[in-house]
């Protein structure tokens, strides 16, 4: 099992930026894919971005393409999500997730494929 802890959330104005971090501990050597999801008030949780821990493959949800960037620091077992040009509709709790299973690219956006989740970090964007 992998323990995940998010940080970096906060309140910004539209057009601003934030950098979220997700530090992992535990059986991190088994990680295959790590992702970010978000849940806005009154809405279901949705996919944001994901990457292959041991490779270069990434995937982004259409609403964040060109604005958000997912990256990693293997030495620190940390995944980052850079949020640029933030919009009020980006307001949500952001969750980090990990799976040790070898999921294919088309399934990276499916939250059911992820086994381990963090507690979330809140992002609020005002207009």
Backbone as a ProteinNet text record, in pm:
[ID]
protein_1_A
[PRIMARY]
XXXXXXXXXXXXXXXXXXXXXXXXXXXXXXXXXXXXXXXXXXXXXXXXXXXXXXXXXXXXXXXXXXXXXXXXXXXXXXXXXXXXXXXXXXXXXXXXXXXXXXXXXXXXXXXXXXXXXXXXXXXXXXX
[TERTIARY]
84.6	0	88.2	38.6	110.8	31.2	99	35.5	68.7	-32.6	-18.2	-62.2	14.9	-19.5	-3.7	-114.7	-113.3	-83.7	-29.3	-6.9	-2.7	-7	7.8	-120.6	-232.9	-358.1	-366.4	-466.3	-483.8	-587.9	-592.8	-688	-612.7	-655.6	-592.1	-699.7	-661.1	-751.4	-739.4	-841.6	-840.1	-715.5	-653.3	-529.8	-405.2	-422.4	-309.7	-262.3	-161.9	-100.8	-83.2	-81.6	-51.2	27.9	102.5	173.5	136.6	70.7	32.2	140	160.6	255.9	185.7	234	181.4	299.8	327.8	439.3	390.7	467.3	429.1	523.2	468.4	548.2	489.1	563.3	516.9	575.4	496	543.5	548.6	624.7	627.7	695.2	777.3	847.1	751.1	630.6	533.1	445	462.6	376.6	395.7	286.6	291.7	242.8	132.1	72.7	27.3	47.3	-2.9	-83.1	-190.3	-278.4	-332.6	-398.4	-469.2	-615	-702	-845.2	-892.7	-1011.2	-1066.6	-1216.4	-1266.8	-1410.4	-1457.2	-1540.7	-1598	-1721.6	-1758.4	-1878	-2002.3	-2068.2	-2191.1	-2171.6	-2047.4	-2020.3	-1944.5	-1942.1	-1867.2	-1718.6	-1638.2	-1494.4	-1461.1	-1366.9	-1331	-1179.5	-1137.8	-997.3	-937.3	-810.8	-739.3	-616.9	-526.6	-403.8	-342.4	-257.8	-189.2	-59.3	32.4	157.6	205.5	283	349.5	468.2	474.7	581	717.1	724.6	852.1	873.9	788.7	800.7	771.2	732.8	706.9	561.5	481.3	341.9	263.1	189.9	101.3	-35.7	-133	-267.6	-331.2	-406	-472.8	-620.6	-700.7	-841.2	-847.7	-942.8	-952.6	-961.4	-1035.5	-1049.2	-918.2	-817	-693.3	-575	-592.8	-483.5	-430.2	-297.8	-234.4	-223.3	-290.1	-283.8	-219.7	-243.1	-188.5	-78	22	130.7	160	163	197.2	342.8	413	553.9	588.7	711.1	749.1	893.9	924.1	1060.7	1076.2	1140.2	1150.9	1229.6	1333.4	1416.6	1336.5	1236.8	1155.3	1021.2	999.5	871.2	753.2	766.7	666.2	617.5	487.6	426	376.7	393	351.9	241.9	161.3	64.6	74.6	129.8	140.6	11.6	-53.1	-180.3	-158.4	-168.7	-151.2	-281	-290.6	-408.4	-536.5	-541.2	-653.8	-783.2	-892.2	-1025.2	-1115.1	-1220.5	-1311	-1363.7	-1382.2	-1432.3	-1329.2	-1205.9	-1104.9	-1116.9	-1203	-1222.5	-1271.1	-1195.4	-1227.6	-1129.2	-1160.6	-1062.6	-985.7	-855	-770.2	-710.6	-724	-679.3	-571.9	-472.3	-366.9	-402.5	-368.5	-399.6	-284.6	-276.8	-170.2	-222.4	-164	-195.1	-68.7	-62.3	51.7	21.6	-101.1	-140	-97.1	-65.2	-23.6	-140.2	-203.9	-322	-279.9	-362.6	-334.3	-375.4	-325.8	-346.8	-494.8	-578	-720.1	-788.2	-727.1	-787.1	-727.9	-632.3	-566.4	-662.4	-769.9	-866.6	-975.1	-970.5	-1074	-1033.9	-1106	-1066.6	-1076.1	-1155.6	-1166.6	-1037.6	-948.4	-822.3	-718	-744.6	-647.7	-681.1	-577.4	-596.1	-571.6	-483.6	-443.2	-475.6	-527	-571.4	-522.5	-496	-465	-591.4	-574.8	-689.4	-740.4	-661.1	-704.2	-648.4	-640.7	-600.6	-694.3	-736.1	-838.6	-778.3	-839.9	-802.7	-925.9	-912.5	-1023	-976.1	-1049.9	-1015.7	-1129.4	-1097.7	-1198.8	-1188.4	-1301.7	-1304.2	-1276.9
-119.6	0	124.7	228.5	354.9	462.2	539.8	652.7	779.6	859.9	980.4	1102	1208.3	1331	1449.6	1520.2	1637.1	1764	1861.4	1993.7	2094.7	2222.5	2327.9	2397.8	2351.8	2417.7	2556.7	2633.5	2767.2	2844.3	2973.6	3062.2	3159.8	3169.5	3260.8	3328.7	3434.6	3499.8	3435.1	3452.7	3399.1	3447.7	3356.3	3387.3	3353.5	3323.2	3292	3148.5	3113.2	2980.6	2920.1	2788.8	2712.7	2589.5	2534.3	2408.7	2311.5	2205.7	2102.6	1994.8	1938.9	1830.1	1710.7	1593.4	1469.5	1382	1375.7	1295.2	1155.6	1055.8	917.5	849.5	758.9	676.6	536.6	442.4	304.5	229.3	145.6	60.8	138.6	244.7	332.1	267.3	165.8	102.7	29.2	1	-72.1	19.5	149.3	242.2	228.5	222.7	218.2	349.1	397	521.2	604.8	735.1	827.3	936.7	976.3	1073.6	1176	1275.5	1378.7	1379.9	1388.9	1402.9	1523.3	1571.3	1683.2	1666.2	1726.9	1722.1	1860.4	1918.4	2049.2	2032.3	2134.1	2124.8	2083.5	1979.1	1933.1	1853.3	1822.8	1748.1	1619.2	1529.9	1406.4	1432.6	1343.2	1354	1328.2	1406.3	1392.9	1387.4	1326.5	1311.6	1445.3	1465.9	1587.1	1552.4	1470.4	1436.4	1312.5	1243.9	1125.5	1105.4	1032.4	999.2	861.4	801.7	674.5	704.7	639.4	666.5	631.1	524	479.9	516.9	600.1	634.4	779.5	809.4	947.1	972.9	870.8	886.4	971.4	1066.1	1148.6	1156.3	1195.7	1215.7	1330.7	1413.4	1528.2	1530.4	1580.3	1604.9	1727.4	1728.9	1838.6	1976.9	1995.1	2130.4	2189.2	2104.1	2155.1	2150.9	2094.3	2086.5	2225.7	2236.9	2365.1	2457	2423	2506.3	2433.3	2303.9	2224.4	2134	2108.1	2018.2	1924.6	1795	1695	1656.4	1639.6	1603	1522.6	1475.5	1392.9	1419.6	1384.2	1380	1241.4	1152.1	1013.3	1003	1082.7	1077	1111.8	1199.9	1241.4	1169.5	1078.5	1006.7	1101.9	1206.3	1311.5	1340.5	1359.3	1402.5	1545.5	1625.4	1764.8	1791.2	1890.7	1938.1	2090.6	2143.3	2287.9	2338.3	2430.8	2485.4	2631.1	2658.8	2794.1	2845.8	2977.6	3040.8	2984.4	2983.7	2923.1	2998.7	2923.1	2976.6	2943	3020.2	2988.6	2845.3	2792.4	2654.4	2549.1	2590.7	2497.5	2479.9	2556.5	2543.9	2404.6	2337.3	2198.4	2149.5	2035.3	1960.4	1871.7	1878	1801.7	1682.6	1565.2	1440.9	1374.7	1321.8	1245	1097.1	1018.4	876.3	797.1	670.1	583.8	442.9	374.8	234.8	159.9	34.1	-50.6	-137.9	-132.2	-212.9	-146.3	-227.1	-174.8	-135	-24	18.8	82.2	62.9	119	266	338.5	482.4	518.7	441.6	475.3	462.9	392.3	372.8	465	548	633.5	734.8	765.6	862.9	799.3	669.2	596.5	583.6	650.4	650.4	511.7	422.9	287.1	207.9	255.1	184.8	216.3	315.4	359.6	300.5	252.7	183.8	272	368.9	449.5	596.3	662.9	801.8	886.2	1012.7	1107.3	1168.8	1257.7	1321.1	1444.1	1494.7	1608.9	1740.8	1834.8	1971.1	2065.3	2171.3	2257.8	2369.7	2391.1	2500.7	2587	2715.8	2809.4	2921.2	2942.2	3045.1	3146.1	3270.9	3375.8	3457.4	3510	3588.7	3735.7
0	0	0	-64.7	-74.1	-0.9	81.9	148	69.5	44	-36	43.6	32.7	104.1	10.8	-12.8	-100.1	-21.2	-92	-34.6	-147.6	-111.7	-211	-252	-201.2	-235.2	-173.6	-217.4	-163.5	-240.8	-215.1	-281.7	-370.9	-496	-590.9	-674.1	-740.4	-833.9	-971.5	-1050.8	-1186.5	-1260.1	-1333.4	-1402.4	-1323.5	-1197.7	-1112.2	-1126.6	-1046.9	-1055	-915.9	-913.2	-792.4	-833.8	-740.2	-764.5	-654	-691.9	-597	-591.9	-473.8	-455.4	-395	-429.2	-372.1	-334.5	-205.2	-155.8	-122.1	-164.5	-142.6	-44.6	34.4	125.5	125.7	179.8	180.2	62.9	-2.9	-111.6	-242.9	-243.6	-360.7	-480.5	-456.4	-568.7	-659.5	-610.4	-691.5	-775.8	-764.4	-837.6	-987.5	-1061.1	-1206.8	-1267	-1215	-1264.3	-1145.3	-1156.8	-1054.2	-1123.2	-1055.6	-1118.6	-1022.2	-1080	-1005.3	-1049.9	-952.5	-975.8	-895.5	-926.5	-849.3	-834.1	-726.1	-700.2	-658.6	-741.3	-711.8	-623.2	-550.3	-462.8	-541.4	-493.9	-557.4	-684.3	-718.5	-841.6	-811.2	-910.4	-895	-917.5	-863.4	-882.9	-1029.7	-1082.9	-1223.3	-1240	-1348.6	-1382.1	-1422.4	-1383.7	-1422.1	-1507.7	-1452	-1522.9	-1461.6	-1539.2	-1488.1	-1563.6	-1501.9	-1568.7	-1527.4	-1615.5	-1588	-1498.2	-1382.4	-1287.5	-1346.6	-1423.5	-1477.9	-1623.1	-1681	-1820.5	-1847.3	-1970.8	-2010.9	-2049.3	-2047.7	-2089.8	-1991.9	-2044.8	-1964.8	-2031.7	-1953.6	-2007.5	-1931.7	-2003.3	-1943.1	-1981.7	-1891.5	-1924.1	-2014.9	-2106.6	-2202.4	-2138.4	-2028.5	-1971.1	-1917.2	-1894.4	-1834.6	-1930	-2048.5	-2144.9	-2177	-2175.1	-2203.8	-2084	-1973.8	-1853	-1735.7	-1725.3	-1614.9	-1667.5	-1581.9	-1618.3	-1502.5	-1532.1	-1431.4	-1449.1	-1337.2	-1342.4	-1217.9	-1210.5	-1094.9	-1056.6	-932.8	-881.7	-820.9	-893.4	-847.2	-718	-704.5	-584	-459.7	-476.5	-362.7	-359	-452.8	-460.7	-460.1	-536.3	-536.5	-678	-689.8	-814.7	-796.3	-900.2	-894.7	-997.8	-969.1	-1067.1	-1067.9	-1176.3	-1193.2	-1255.7	-1187.5	-1234.2	-1276	-1403.6	-1455	-1515.6	-1525.5	-1585.4	-1524.6	-1393.7	-1323.5	-1350.1	-1353.1	-1376.9	-1258.7	-1236.2	-1124.7	-1130.5	-1249.5	-1262.6	-1223.2	-1195.4	-1144.3	-993.5	-929.6	-785.6	-750.4	-660.9	-624.9	-520.1	-463.9	-384.8	-482.7	-476.1	-567.2	-492.7	-554.1	-493	-577.5	-509.3	-572.2	-560.3	-662	-662.3	-722.6	-686.7	-737.9	-758.4	-852.9	-873.9	-909.9	-867	-900.2	-1021.5	-1067.7	-1183	-1313.1	-1411	-1541.4	-1627.3	-1595	-1670.5	-1802.6	-1903.9	-2034.7	-2038.8	-2141.3	-2151.4	-2145.4	-2212.3	-2217.5	-2081.6	-1988.4	-1856.4	-1750.8	-1788.5	-1690.3	-1630	-1698.3	-1648.2	-1563.1	-1545.9	-1472.4	-1325.8	-1237.1	-1096	-1033.7	-1090.5	-1037.4	-1053.6	-1140	-1162.4	-1055.1	-972.1	-872.5	-735.5	-666.7	-539.7	-418.3	-431.9	-317.1	-344.8	-241.4	-254.8	-137.7	-166.9	-62.1	-5.7	91.7	157.6	84.5	-7.6	-87	-37.2	-131.1	-98.8	-174.9	-108.7	-165	-249.8	-365.7	-454.5	-478	-449.1	-469.1	-560.5	-669	-766.3	-772.2	-742.1	-743.4	-870.8	-912.4	-1037.1	-1012.1
[MASK]
+++++++++++++++++++++++++++++++++++++++++++++++++++++++++++++++++++++++++++++++++++++++++++++++++++++++++++++++++++++++++++++++

